[in-house]
Amino acid sequence: MRYVKFESNDIIRYGIIKDGAIYPDENKARSPYEPIELKDAKILCPVSPTKIVAVGLNYTDHAKELNMPIPKEPLIFLKPPSSAIGPEDAIICPVESKRVDYEAELAVVIKKRARNISTDEADDYILGYTCLNDITARDLQKKDTQWTRAKSFDTFCPIGPFIESDIDASSLKIELLLNGRVRQSSNTSNMVFGCKKLIAYISHIMTLEKYDVIATGTPAGVGELKHGDRVEVRIEKVGSLVNNVVKDI
């Protein structure tokens, strides 16, 4: 299934994509509607999570790039739901920062409440996967020595465009393109901790609610964004998330 949240004729709806059209999602549609051509809909951020749990240093190539040791357990932090935006929405570089970076990531969307689950149970709690860009004010991250401010500005978490279910996420090509040029290129097989391990680990710390998002870390090649840039996160079998960059005024 490929799930989508979209706006058409000033109405926000949920649906399932089939053959280039959007059909009602029987689990979420409040009222039936006729199929809508994908090109006629504005695609929105696919979820409204209670929290976004992100993972640092979760790719071996990224840790090597930074000359840092591989973590012995997942290094997690939070991004607020208010940072989430959808495809084609603008990433705003805040006036407080002089260096804003992109970070391409595979995101896991939670299907139902998860608390103290095992790795073997994790598949039952995965609704699907989507693309995510963990935008970071790198200078503020270094200045603050902790990550909350640097990761939390409005528009700092593009997500989408769809939620793709029923795929194996253990070996997917992941790329970031900046103005059409590849800047990050890796594979999810390079993760230190896989998706199932992350879900189990996090569920023993905090309850994961339905539609919560886990951002599973970024590979090598993180770099700077500037006003006027067009940035794309592209993940095999999952999709392509494109956003433009503007500076705050």
C-alpha positions in Angstrom: 0.0 0.0 0.0 1.1 3.6 -0.7 -0.8 5.9 1.7 -1.1 9.6 1.1 -2.6 12.7 2.8 -3.7 15.4 0.3 -5.7 18.5 -0.3 -8.2 18.8 -3.1 -10.9 21.5 -3.6 -9.9 22.9 -0.2 -10.6 19.6 1.6 -7.9 17.5 3.3 -8.3 13.8 2.8 -6.5 10.5 3.2 -6.1 8.0 0.4 -4.3 5.1 -1.2 -2.4 5.5 -4.5 -3.2 3.1 -7.3 -2.3 3.5 -11.0 -1.6 7.3 -10.7 -4.9 8.1 -8.9 -5.9 8.5 -5.3 -8.6 6.2 -3.9 -10.3 6.5 -0.5 -8.5 4.8 2.4 -11.4 2.9 4.0 -9.7 3.1 7.4 -9.6 6.9 7.4 -12.0 8.3 4.9 -14.9 10.0 6.7 -16.9 10.1 3.5 -16.4 8.4 0.2 -15.1 10.3 -2.8 -14.4 9.6 -6.4 -10.8 8.7 -7.4 -8.7 11.8 -7.9 -5.8 12.1 -10.3 -2.5 12.4 -8.4 -1.6 15.4 -10.5 -4.7 17.2 -9.4 -4.0 16.9 -5.6 -1.7 18.8 -3.3 0.3 16.2 -1.4 0.7 17.0 2.3 2.9 15.7 5.1 1.6 12.2 5.4 1.3 12.0 9.2 0.7 14.2 12.3 2.8 12.5 14.9 2.8 13.1 18.6 6.6 13.0 18.4 9.5 12.5 16.0 12.2 10.4 17.5 15.5 10.8 15.6 18.7 8.7 15.7 22.3 10.1 15.5 25.4 8.4 14.1 23.4 5.4 12.8 25.3 4.9 9.6 28.8 3.4 9.6 29.9 5.6 6.8 28.8 8.8 8.6 30.6 7.8 11.8 33.7 7.2 9.8 33.3 10.5 8.0 33.2 12.3 11.4 36.0 10.1 12.8 33.7 9.1 15.7 33.3 5.7 17.2 30.3 3.5 16.3 27.7 3.9 19.1 27.2 0.9 21.3 23.5 1.7 21.6 21.2 4.0 19.7 21.8 7.8 20.2 18.3 9.3 20.2 16.9 12.8 20.3 13.5 14.4 19.6 12.3 16.8 17.0 8.9 18.6 17.7 5.9 17.8 15.6 5.7 21.6 14.8 8.9 21.1 12.7 7.1 18.8 10.2 6.3 20.0 6.7 5.3 18.2 3.5 6.7 17.8 0.0 7.3 21.1 -1.9 6.9 23.1 1.3 9.6 25.6 2.0 12.5 25.0 4.4 13.1 28.3 6.1 16.7 29.1 7.2 16.2 31.0 10.5 18.0 34.3 11.2 19.5 32.8 14.3 21.7 30.4 12.3 24.5 30.9 9.8 24.8 27.3 8.8 21.8 25.0 8.0 22.5 21.5 6.8 20.5 18.7 5.1 20.4 15.1 6.4 18.6 12.5 4.2 16.9 9.8 6.3 14.6 6.8 6.0 11.6 7.3 8.4 9.5 4.6 10.0 5.8 5.4 10.7 4.3 3.5 13.7 1.0 1.7 13.2 -0.2 1.2 16.8 0.8 2.0 20.3 4.1 0.3 21.2 5.5 -0.2 24.7 8.2 -2.6 25.8 8.1 -4.6 22.6 10.8 -7.0 21.3 12.7 -6.8 18.1 10.8 -9.9 16.9 7.5 -8.1 17.4 8.5 -4.9 15.7 7.1 -5.7 12.2 3.6 -5.7 13.7 4.0 -2.1 14.7 5.2 -0.7 11.4 2.7 1.1 9.2 5.3 1.9 6.6 8.2 3.9 5.5 8.7 7.4 4.1 11.5 10.0 3.3 12.6 12.5 5.9 15.1 15.4 5.9 16.5 16.1 9.3 17.3 19.8 8.8 19.9 21.0 11.4 21.3 24.4 12.4 24.8 23.1 12.6 26.4 26.2 14.2 23.8 26.2 16.9 24.2 22.5 17.5 27.9 23.1 18.2 27.3 26.2 20.2 24.6 24.7 22.5 26.4 21.4 23.0 23.0 19.8 22.9 20.7 19.5 20.0 17.2 20.7 20.9 17.3 24.2 19.4 19.4 23.2 16.4 16.9 20.5 15.4 13.6 22.1 16.3 12.9 25.2 14.2 9.7 25.3 12.2 10.1 23.6 8.8 13.1 21.6 10.0 11.5 18.2 9.3 10.2 17.6 5.8 8.4 14.3 5.6 6.8 12.5 2.7 5.5 12.3 0.1 3.9 8.9 0.8 3.9 6.1 3.4 5.0 2.9 1.6 4.1 -0.4 3.3 5.0 -4.0 2.7 8.7 -3.4 1.7 11.9 -4.7 3.2 13.8 -1.6 4.4 17.0 -3.5 5.3 18.8 -2.8 2.0 17.5 0.3 0.2 19.5 2.9 -1.7 19.3 6.3 -0.1 20.4 9.5 -1.7 20.3 13.3 -1.3 20.4 15.6 -4.3 21.2 19.3 -4.0 20.2 21.3 -7.0 20.2 18.0 -9.0 23.7 16.9 -7.9 24.1 13.8 -5.6 25.6 14.8 -2.3 24.7 11.7 -0.2 24.6 8.2 -1.5 24.5 5.1 0.7 22.3 2.1 1.6 20.2 1.3 4.6 22.3 -1.8 5.0 25.0 0.5 6.4 22.8 1.3 9.4 24.4 0.5 12.8 20.9 -0.3 14.2 18.2 -1.5 11.9 14.5 -0.3 12.0 13.3 -3.2 14.2 16.0 -2.8 16.7 15.3 1.0 16.9 11.6 0.5 17.5 12.2 -2.1 20.2 14.9 0.1 21.9 12.8 3.3 21.8 9.6 1.5 23.0 11.5 0.6 26.2 12.2 4.3 26.9 9.0 5.9 25.8 5.6 4.8 24.5 5.3 5.1 20.7 1.9 6.2 19.6 0.1 5.6 16.4 1.6 7.7 13.6 4.7 8.6 15.5 7.8 8.8 13.3 11.3 7.4 13.8 14.0 9.1 11.7 16.7 6.4 11.4 19.8 8.5 10.9 21.7 9.9 7.9 24.7 8.6 5.9 27.9 10.3 5.0 27.8 13.5 2.9 25.9 15.9 5.1 26.2 19.5 3.8 25.0 23.1 3.8 21.8 24.5 2.5 21.4 28.0 1.2 18.6 30.3 0.0 17.3 29.3 -3.4 18.5 25.6 -3.1 16.3 22.7 -4.2 16.9 19.6 -2.1 15.6 16.1 -2.7 15.7 13.0 -0.5 15.4 9.9 -2.7 15.0 6.4 -1.3 14.6 3.2 -3.3 11.0 1.8 -3.3 10.0 4.6 -0.9 9.8 7.8 -3.0 11.3 11.3 -3.5 10.9 14.2 -1.2 11.6 17.6 -2.7 11.7 21.0 -0.9 13.0 24.5 -1.7 15.1 26.5 0.7 14.4 30.1 1.6 15.8 32.5 4.2 13.8 34.0 7.0 12.9 37.6 6.7 
